[in-house]
Amino acid sequence: MPARRWSTCRSSSRSAIPRACSRNSSDPRVRLVAGPPVAQTLRFAFPLPNGLHARPASHFADVAHRFGCVISFVNERNGRTADARSVLGLVGTATRANDACRLELAGGDEAAAGAAFQTFLAGAFLRCDTELVPDATEPGEILIPRSLRAAGLETYVAGRVAARGLGRGRAVLSGGLRIPTDLATGAASDPAAEEARFDEALNRVALDLQQESRAADGPAAAVLRAHLAIVGDATLRSAVVAGIQGGRPAAHALAEAVAWQRQILGAAESAYVRERVIDVEDVAGRLWERLCGPGYRRPTLRLAEPSIVFAEALSPSQFLALDRAHLRAVVLARAGQTSHAVILARSFGVPTLTGVADAVALGQAGSEVIVDANLGIVIAGPDARLRKYYDGEEAKYRRLTTRNAAQQNRLGATADGRRLEIGANIASLEEAAAAFAQGAEGIGLLRTELLFSGRDTAPDEATQYALYAGVVTAAAGRPVIIRTLDAGGDKPVAFLPRTTEANPFLGYRGARLYREHADLIRTQLRAILRAAALGPVKVLVPMISSVEEARFVRQLLGEARAELVARGEAVPESIPFGLMIEVPATAFILDELCAEADFFSLGTNDLAQYFSAADRENPRVAALHDPLQPAFVRLLRQIVMRVRAHGRWIGLCGEMAEHPAALPLLVALGLDEISLAAPRIPATKAALARLEYARAVPLLEQVLACATRSAVDHVLSHAASNAEPLLLPELVLNDVVAASKEEVLRLVADALQVAGRTDTPAAIEAAVWRREEAYSTGFGEGFALPHAKTDALRANSIVLVRLRTAVEWGALDGKPVDVVIFLGIRASDHAREHLATLARLSRLVTHDTFRDAVRQERDPAALLTLLSPAAALPGNPTP
């Protein structure tokens, strides 16, 4: 993304608050005011949408710890000040998005610190806060399916969906933080000894958290690192030491410090800041265990059977200690989307509801509970009818799992046989295992920056080899593309010299660093080459913009191999050498680059922003950065055509690969592979299997001919509705057992969900019932033709249901119904398509021969043939 820019003004004032100075920066958020070499002030508008909470504060403090000068953070909106090295102090400033802030720096290295923060605020800081998943539902906005009410649902408690899913089990109640009851209240006999005891406890807990964070991955590791930052927080230690020096024993002083932090954080306007109270309490519990010995233990839960955990709030350590083999769901009273327990639950796929009033009182210990975290409700003490209903829900999700598993094990290909390899983007060995479990056909991008970040020195060859060899071994013969170090810009590395750049994203980053740090890159290449002896490995170089850069890195690769051969190491004769296409200039030297490289990978995130001169982090220009802009699609076609003309392999590893609307375009472009986040792989494979290459090619030509982004949307929306057939074998339901009209329509919605036609079956039910309540769709002669228009559908669909026993439908002739033909049309499609298809179905049903044939035929394929005249709309494929 384009860099932020600052202007520098000099002042003769020694005041901590500098006088105003003129600016020539195009960015009004930040300015660096430099006085004599003893004081600097950095002014900025706080950029993170969720405010300054523990995780971004820990990154902020990490930068401050690299310097010896005094660094103060000041929130100019509320006047609160904090030591920039203190995570708790920073969180306590209650800083929220767009608050006017400043950093005051004074001391021997304040110039270097100011330059470092200038780069940090413009780059890495903007990416260190995880985007929050919004509440899926709010209490009072819950759409209860009519079929669920018909199953006897009368009483339930609503909550906010934090992590979707379905959980059934026995209620288990969790208590909150327990302050030691035997805290000494008298004066400490030896304050120095108490302080030493507290420091020892801090060190022991820090070691525990370091070990746990190294063993963890993803969000769990991030949360543990945030707690490690709290342990090392200067504000917390100062508060406890002040209490000790005031005569309190260490454990008592810690209790007072926690109460003080609870008061400060709990009074914050931001919910994100208020939720950090439980993190402080969680760390305090670890410290009390060290200070109080066997007499104090943090509250833990033992799960011995399928369990639903109810709590007012749950600390991260409490969640991580739960036996997830028995954990079915979590119900919380006062946790929000930024609660670390919620983040962890989401990352582990545990269904979770928050904002459930009187959660602990609701979940009577040992009682049977159902948590429907798809709808957002808790059902206590379900009866036999509700159990049967949720037996059906579980059976549906088992079918979905089976369907996804079938997609996971298939090679990526279109319905007409066009191959497109589906790989995964990863950064760790744990992510590799998860990717292959999701069906990744290879690793399309192994980011190596994680090995280099947060370290004072570069990782040695053995450390790097351990990761690369682990991933290659886990791949079990699948290809692994390892990207060399991509540092600079938004990815600073602490041990590399930092220089102030006016525009770091267009500056010294990626392969541009390699000449100055050739030894570092040769070490990495040696580790990659050694791993390549274990399986198919390709090496990928980032941020290439010239032939000279490509030749230099290839030279380093040759030197690294020669060094390994001299050591007697077993290394392959050669490995594929690839270049990332992120800089638009490469599109105009592809003929020359194809002579240097064996393959290419499109990094569409950076390529789109450099091509469009639009910062991908700036919502005001987000429309320009859109990879479906006609100009960008034309650029991609030009690149792919030139690369393929030279017989080179080309993949894509940017976020565009996860854009469902873009998938037919990527197929038509002629890419060999796309690489994306592991959780998206099953859905992408399933969508790919429904596409036809023969239809994707003319669709691409239509998009290339578009003049505007809105025209592209129109083309893609129309194509999405008609790309898939109305009729599918899995949408023919034979010999169905149902007791009511409500049950039949539920089964229709469930079939659409299992077939991948909807994610919200409740919305399908609601749309059908809106028409049923207006008039009965019972056609007569035992046939019903329910229908709906809703964009809850991904594609227009027909579902055929043949019932074992007829059910009452309120038909015009008074006869019960044993054959149901459902028609669903996307609401955004033209009304004429809905009416035309319904008219065709109605005409078919008027014929005795058609009705008799449908009742007698058992083969789904033959039934589809019988129904195919109803689907014969222009542009609508039939099986």
N, C-alpha and C positions, 0 to 999 in steps of 0.2 A: 504494500500500500504506500502511497506517497507520504513523504516524511512531514512531520510538523516542523515549523521554523520559529526561531526565536531571534529577537534583536537584543543586543547588549548595550547597556548604557552605563556610564561611570558616574559615580557620585562621590563627593568629598565628605559626605556625612557618614559618621560612625553609628548612626541610629540603627536599631534593630529593624525598624520599619522605614525603608528607604523612601525618599521623596519620589514623586512621579517623574517619569522620563518619557521622551518621545519614543515611538515604535515605528519600525518600517516593516514589521512582520505581517504576512497575510493571514496569520492565525491569531485571533484575538485571545486565545485561551492561555498562552504561556509567554512570559518574557523573563529574561535573565537580566537582573540589575546588578552590576558589579561595582563595588566601591574600591577603596584601597585594598591591598591584598589580604585583608583580614576579615572581610564580611561580604557575603553575596546573598541575594534573595532571588528565588525562582518563583514566579507567579504563574498560576494556571487555574483553569476551571476543571473541577474533578471530573474525569472522563467516563468512569464506569457506571453503568445504569443501575447497579445494585448497591452502590455506595461503598464505603470503606469498611469491609468486614474482615474476618480473620484470615481468609486465604490470600486476598490481595495485600492485606497489611503485612503478612509474613514475607511476601516478595519485596515489598517496600523496605522492610527492616533488613532483609538480606543485603540490599544495595548499601544501606547506611552503614552496616557493620564492616564494610570493606574499607572504611575511612576513619581516621582518627579525630577529625574535626567535630565540633558540636553541631548537630543538625536538628533543628526544631521544625515541626510541622504545625502550621497555624491554619485553622478554619476561620476565615474572615467573616462568614455569615453569623456564627455563634460565638466567636472569640475564643474557642477552646484550643489549647496548645498541647502538644505531646512531643516527647523524645522520638525521633524518627526510627530509633532502634527498638522501640517498645511496641509490640503488636497490640497489647491491651491498651496502651496509651493511644495508639492510632485509632483503634476501634472506638475508644471512648470519646473521640472528638465528634462522633455522630455525623460524620461527613456523608453527604448524599450527592447524587448526580448533579453536576453543574454548579456545586458550591464553589465560591471563590476561595482559593487556597494559596498558601505560599510556603516555601521552604526557606528557612534562615540558616545560613552556613557560616561558621566562624572557626578559624584554626589554621594549622599549617598547610593542610591539603584541601582547603575548601574549593580551590579552583578546579582540581581534578574531580572532587565530589560533585560540584555543580555541573561539570560537563557530563559525568556519568548519569546523573539524574535527568539531565536534559535529554539524553539519548533513551534512557529507560522509559520516561514518561511518553516519549513519542512512539515507542515501539513495543517492547515486551510487556509493559504494564497494561497496555490496551487488550492483551490477550490472556492475562493471567486469571481472569475471573470467568468461571464456567457460566455459559448462558443458562438461565433457569428455565425449566420446563413449566409453563403456566399451568394453573389449576385446570384440570380437565373438566371439572364440574363444580359448581357452587351449590351448597345446600339450598333447596327450594327450586332448583332448576333441573331436577332429575326427571328423566323420561322413563317412567315405569312401563314396561311392555304390558299390553292388555292381557297377554297370555299368562304373565306372572300374577296379575291381579286375579285372573280366573283360577289360578292354582291356589288361591287362598291368602295371598299376601294382604294383610291389613295393617300390621304394625312393623315399622322399621325405623332406624335412626340414620339420618343422612350425614355424610361427610364429604370432604374434598378429596378427589382422586389424586394421590401423589404418585402411585405406581399401579398400573392396571393389572388385572388378573382376578382369579377366583380362589378363595381359601375357605376350607371347611375343617373344623377341628374343635377342640375343647379350649375354653377360655383360660388363660393364665395371666395373672395380674402382676404388674411390675411396680415396685416402689421407686421413689426418686432418690436423690442424694441423701445419704445419712451422715450427718455431722457427728463425729465421735462424741459419745455421751460423757466420757470421763476426761474431758479436757481439763488440764490443771488450770486453776484460776489464780493461783498465788503468783508471787513474783519469781522469776527465774533466778536460781541461785548463781548461775554463771552465764551471763548473756553471751560471752564469747563462745562458750561451749555450745549453747543453743544455736547460735548462728552457724557454727561449724556443722552441727547436726542437720540443720536445714539445707546447707550447701551440699552435704553428702546425699541427702534425699533428692535434691534437684539433679545431681549427677547420676544417681542410680535410675531415676525415672527417665532422664534423657537417654541413657543407654538402652533402656527397655524400648522406648519409642523408636530409637534408631533401628534396633533389630527388627521390630515389628514392621516398620515402614519399608525396610529392605525386603522383607518377606512378602509384603503386600504388593498390590498392583492397582493401577487406575485410581478411582475415587478413594478407595480405602487407604492407599499410600498417601494421597494428597491430604486427607483428613488427619492422618497420623503425623504428617510433617507439620501441619498447622498446629497440632497440639505440642509438638516438639518446640515450635517457635514460642508458644505460651510458657513452656518450662524455662526457656532461656530469656524470658522477658524481663527487662530491667525494672519496669514499673512494678511488677508483681514482687520481685525480690526486694526492691526498696521498701515496699509497704510492709512486707513481713519483717524485714530487718528493723524497720522503725518500731514495730510492735515489740520485737525482742529487746531492743535497747530501752523501750519504755517499761520493761520488766515482765513482759509476757513470755511464757514458754512458747517454743516454736509452733507447736500444733495449734495453740490458742491464737497466736499472732496470724497464722495462716487463715483461721476461721474468720478473723476480723477483716483480713485483706480480701477474702472472698466475698464477705458481706458488702464491703465497700465497692468492689467491682460489680456485684449484682445490682447495687443501687445505681451506679453510673450507667451501666449498659441497659438495665431495665427501664431507665427513664428516657432512653433514646427514642426519637420520633420514628426511626427506621425499624421495621420489623426484622430486617436482616441483622441489624446490630443487636437487637434484643435477644435474638436466638443464639447469640454467642455466649450468653450467660451459662448455658448448660455445658459448653466446652470448657469454660473456666472451672466449673464445678467438677467436671470429669477429671481434669488434670489435678485438681485439689484432692480428689478421692485417691488417686495414685500416690500423691505425696503423703496423705494421712496414713496410708498403709505402711509407708516407709518410716514415718515418724512415730506411729503408735504401736507398731509391731503386731503380734498375733491378736491383740485385743480389738483390732478394727479390720473389717473387710468390706470392700465395696459390695453393694447389692448385686447379686447375680441371679439368673433364672436357669433352672434345669428343666429341659423339655424332654418328656419320656414318651410322648405320643403326638400325633398330629395336633398342633397347637396354634391358637390365635393369641398373640400377645397384646394385652390392653395396658396402656400407660398414659399418665398425664403428659409425660415427655420421656424420651429414651435417649440416653447418652450414647455417643459413638462406641465407647468401649463396651457398654451393655449390649448394643446390637451385635458387635463383632464377636462377643462371647456366646451368643445364642447358637444352639445346635441347628444349623439350617436344614439338616435332614428331617427334622420334625417341625420346623417353622413353616406355617402355611400363610400367615398374614399378620399385619401389624395395624393396630388401631390406636391413634394418638389424639389427645385432647387439644394440645396447644403447640404443635409443631407446624412450621410453615415449610414452603418449598426449599428454603435455604438451610433448614435444619440438617446437620450433618448425618443424623440418623436417617432422615428421609432420602438424602443423596445416596447413602449406602444401600438402603432398601431398594431404591430404583436400580442401582448398578447390579445388584444381585437378583433382580427380578422377583422380589417379594411383594405381593399385592399389599398396598398401604393406603389407608385413609387417614386424613388429619382433620382437625377442627370438629371432632366428634364430641359433642357435649356430654359431660359426665362419663367419659370413656371407662374409667375404672369401675364406677358404679354399675354401668351397663353390663360389663363382662363379669358375671358372677363366676367365681373360680370353679372350674370343672364343668360348667354348663356348655351345651352344644351351641355352636355359633356358625353362621355363614357370613362371610365377608365378600360381597359382590363389588369388587373394586373396578369393574367395568361400568356399572351403573352409579356407584358411589353410595352404597347402603350397607348397613349391618342388620342382620336378622338373628335375633336371639330366640332360642328354643323353637326351631322350625318343626312343623308337624309333618305327617307322612306325605301330604300332597306337595308341600314345598321341598321336601327331600327328593321326591320323584322328579320335580321340575329341575332341581339342580343336578340330579343324576344325569338328566338329559343335557344340561350345560356341560358337565364334565365329559360326557361322551362326544359332544361336538368339539370340544377343545382337543380331545384325543385324536379325532379325525383331522383337525387342523395340524396337529403336530406330525401326524403320519404323512399328511400331504406335503408339509414343509420338509420333512426328512427325505421324502422322495425327490424333491427338488434339489436338496443339498447334495445328493449323491449323483445327480445327473451333470453331464457336461453342459456348459452354457451354449445354447443353440436356439435358433428361431424355429417356428413350427415347420418351415420348409427347409430346414437343415443347414442354415448358415451359422457357422461356428463363431462364437465370441467368448473368449476366455474370461472368467470372472475371478479376479484376484482380490486380495485384501490389503489395506493399508494398516501397518502396525508399527509399534515402537518398542515392543518387549517380547520376551519368550512367552509370557502368560497370554498375551494377545494373540500370538501365533497359534497356540493350542485352541483358543476360542474361535479363531478364524477358520481353522480346519474343521472344527466341530460344526460350524455354520455352512460348510460346503465350499470353502475357498479352493480354487483350483491351483493356487500358487500364491506367493507373496508378491504383489505388484509394486509394493513400496515398503521397505524396511527403513524407517527414519532412524538415524543413528545419533541424533542430537541429544537424546535423553542420557546417553552414556557420558556426554561431555558437559552437560549442564550441572550446576550446583557443586562444582569441584574447584579446588584451588590449583590442581595440576591435571594434565591430560591423562586419560586412562591409558595404561600401558597395553602392549600388544596382547598379552595373555588375557587381560580383562575383556578386551574387545573380542578376541577369538572365542571366549566362552559364550558370549551372546550369539555371535554369528553362527558358531557351530551348533549351538542349541536349537536355533531356528531351522537351520538346514536339516538337522536330524529329525526334528518334528515334522518337517515338510515331507519326509519319506519319499523322496524322488520327485516331488513337485518343484517347479522352478521358484527361486527366491531372487528378487531384485533388491540389492543393497545399495542405498544411496550414500555416497560419501558425505562428510561433514558439511552441513548447510548452516553455517553460522553467519552472524551479522544481521543488520536490519532489525527484525522483531525477534531474533534468536541470539541474544548476546551470550558469550561464553566468558566466564569470569577470568580464566587464566590467560586469555589472549589480550594483548595490549589494546586499549580502547582509545579511539581518537574521536574528537567532536566533528560531526559532519552536518552540514546544513540540511542534507536530505539523505539519511542513512539507507532508506529503501532503494535509492538509486545510487548507492555508494559502494563501500568496500564490503562485499558479502559474497557468499557462495564460493565458486571457483576462483573468484578474484583474490581471495585470501591465500591461495595455494602456493604461489611463488614465494611469498614471505615465510610461509610455514610448511615448506616442502617436507621436512623431517616428520612433522606431525601427520601429514597425509600419507607418506610412505609407510609409516607405522600402521595406519589404518588399512592401507592396501595389502600389506603383508598378512594382517589378520583375516581379511576377506579372502585372499588367495588360499590360505591354509584351510579355511572353511569350505572353499570350493572343491577341495579334495574329497569332501564327504557327500557331495550331491550337486545338482545343477544350480549354479550361481551366476548372476549377471551383476556387473558393477555399473552404477548410474551416477553421473556427475551433474550437480545442480548449477543453475544460473550461468549457463554458457552463453556467450554473446559473440564469440569470434572463433575462427579456425585456430588461431594461435593458442587460445586457452585449451581447446580440445587436444591439440598436439602435445601441449605441455603435460597434461594429466595422463595422457597415454604413455608419455615418456616415463613419468613417475611409476606407472603400473609396471612397465618393463624393468625399471630399476628395482622395484620391490620384489619382483619375481626372481631377478638375478641374485638378490641378497638371500632369498630363501633357498635357492638352489645351492649357493655357496655354503649354506649352513647344513645342507643335506636333507632339507625338508621335502616331503612329497607334495608337489603342487602340479596342477594341470598345465599342459603346454600353453593354453590360452583360455581366457574366459571372455564371454561377450562383453563388449565395452559400449556403454550407452550414454546418451546425452539427454538432459531435460530440455524441453522447449518451453521456456518461460518468458524469454525476451523476444519481442516482435522482430528484432533484427535477424534472428535465426531463420525466419521464414524466407529471407531473401538470399541466404547462403547455404541452402539445404543441399544443393548439388555438391558443393565443396565439403560440407559436413558429412555427407553420406560416404565420402571417401575415407573419412576418419573413424566413423562410428559404425557399430554393428546393429544398433537399434536405437529407438527414440521413445521418450515418454512425454506426453503433453501434460504440463502442470498448469491446468486451466485457471486456477485461482489467481496466481500472479500474472499469467499471460493476459487474462481478461482485464485486470486493472492497469497493467502497463499499456495495453493496446488502446483502452478507452480513456486513459488518464483520469481514472475514477477510483478513489480510495474505497476499498471494499468494506472498511469499517465506518464509513460515513453514510448514514441513512439518507442524507439529502441528495446523494448522487448514486444511490444503490441501483436505480433504474438503468443507469449508464453502464454499470459493471455487470449487468445481467448477461450470462453466457448465451442466452437465446436471442440476443440482439442480432438482427440480420447480418451486420458487418462482421461480427465475431464468428458466426457460423460459416460465412464465406472464407474467413481466414483459416478456419480449421480445415475446410475442404481443400484449400490451396496447399496447406502443409501436408495433409495426408496423401494427396495425389502425387506430390513431388517425392515424398519418402517412398511410396509404393512403386513409383516409376524406377527407383533404384533397387527394388527388391528387398528393402529393409523392413523389419518388424516395427510396428508402432502401437503403443498403448496410451491410455489416459488415466491419470491418477488424481485428478482434481475433484472438487465437490460436484462438478457437472455430472459425474458418473452416477450420483445419487438422485438426480433430478428425474422423476418418472417420465415427464413429458419429453425429456431429451433422449430417452433410450432409443426410439426408432431412428432418430437422426444419427446417433452414434453407430448403430448397426449399418445404416446406409452409407456412412462415411467410409467404411471399409477398415475400421480399426481391428487389430488383432486381439486386443484385451482392454478391459476397463478394470480399475481397481478402486475399491471403496471400503467404507467401514464395515466390519464383519456383520453386525446385526442386520444390515440391509441386504446381505447376499441372498438369503432364501427368497425374499420378495422380488428381488431383481431377476433372479433366475426364472421364477414363475412368470413374471411379466415378459421376459425375453421369449419364453417358450410359447407364449400366446401371440407373439408378433410374427409377421411374415416379411421376409427380406424383399420379396417381390412388390409388396405394398409400401415398404419403407423407402425404397429408392425414389419413386415418384413423389412421395411426401417430402423428402429432402429437397427435391427440385422446386416444389411449391414454396417451401420456406425460403430457399435461396432467392426466389423471385419476389419475396415480400419487401416492402419499403419501410415498414414500421414494426415495432415490437408487438403492437396490438394486432396487426395482421398475422403475425406468427402465432399468437394466442388463438386467433380464430381458426386458423388452419389446423393446429394441433388439437384443439378441443373437438372439432368436427371429426378428425381422424380417430381420436380416442374413443368416441362413441360408436364408431362403425368399424373399428379395427378388429373387434372380436365378434364371433357369431352370436346371434340371439340364443341359439340352441347348443347345449353341451351335454354329453352323456351323463355327467355327474349331476345335472339338473333334471334328470328323469328319476323320480322316486317311486319305486314299485312296492306294492303290498305293504303300504304304510298303515300302522296302527295309530289311530287318534280318536279321542272321545268327543271332540268338539271342534267347531269352526276356529276357535281361538288357537287350539293346538295345531291345526292344519296350517294356519297362517304363520305361526311361529316356526314350524318345520320348513316352510318356504323361505323365510328370512334366514334361518340357520344354513340351509343349503346354499344360498347365495354367499354367505360368509365363508363357508368351507371351500367354495369354488373360487374364492378370491374376488368376488364381484362387489363386496361391501365389507366395511369394518364396523358398521353400526347397524346390526340387525334390528335393534329397537326402533330406529328411525324408519326402516322399511315397514315394520308392523304398523307404526303410527300412520304412515302415508296410505297404506291399504285401508286401514279402518276409517280414515276420513271419508273415503268413498263408500265403504260399506254402511256407514251410519247415514249417509245421504240416500242410498238406495241399495237393494240387494243385488249382488252380481250372480245370484243363482239363475243360470240361463234356462234351466228346465231339463227334463229328461235325465236328471242325475248329474248334470254338468254345471260347473261354476267357472266364471271367467273374471276373477279378481284382478285389479290392475291399479297401477300407481305411477305418478310422475314424481321423481325425487332425485336429487343429486347425491343422495347417500349411495347410489349405485355408481360403480365405475364404468359400467357398460350396459347397454340395453340388453334385457334378458327375458327368456321364457322359462318357466319352471312347470313341469308336468308332475302331478301327484295322483297316484292311483291308490285309493283307500281299500283296505281289507273289508271294512264295514262302513256303510254310508253314514254321514253325519247331517244333522239338521243345519240348513243354510238360509232358511227364509226365502226359498226359491219361488219364482212366480207361479209355478204349478203345484207348489206345496210338497214336492217330493224331496227326500233327502239326497245328498250329493255324494257320489263315490269317485268322481273324476274332477280334478281341479287343474285348470290351466291358468297360471299367473303370468301377466305381462307387466314388466317394469321398464319404464323409459326414463332416461335422465331428464330432469326438468329443464336443463339448459338447451335441450334439443328442440327442434321444431315440432309444434303440436301436430302437424300433419302426419309425422311418422307414427306418433302414438295412435292417432285415429285410424290411419291406414292399416296398421298391423291389427288393431282391435277389430276392425271391420272384416279383415281376412279371417281371423280366428272365428268370429261370429258366423260367417258364411260356412266355414268348415263344419262347425258344430251343428248346423241345421240339417246336415245330411246323416241319415240313418247309417249309411255304410261307413262313414267316418267314425261315428260314435261306437259302432260295433267293433270296428277294427282296433280302435284304441283300447277297448275293454279286453279284447281277446289277445292282443299282441303282448309278448313278454320281453322281447329283445329290445334293449334301449336304442340300438342303432336303427332298427326298423321303426320304432316310435318316432325318432327324430325325422325319419323320412316322411312319415305321415304328417308331421307338423311343419315340414319345410316350406310348403306354399305360404304359410303365414309370415315367414321370415324373408320372403323374396322382395325386399325393398331395394331400390337402387343403392348400390354401394355397400350393401350389408351382406357379408359373406355367410354362406351356409356350410355345414360340415361336409 
